[in-house]
């Protein structure tokens, strides 16, 4: 999972949204810029939360596929429930 954070300001006064590059943690990958630290922090928080929501959905989808593969009883429920 990527960990977005704010870097800066740079010479122009802009703040960067960045994350450590997977496999090269000391190298930061820039994902965007903002003239405001507060806006950059809000966007980093939103991007981090979005990843968590996407991961939870993937876990639910995997669990649903596992349940779909279970044998069913006469009422159509997975056996063992």
Secondary structure, 3 states (H helix, E strand, C coil): CCCCEEEECCCCCCEEEEEEECCEEEEEEEEEEECCHHHHHHHHHHHHHHHHHHHHHHHHHHHHHHHHCCCECCCCCECCC
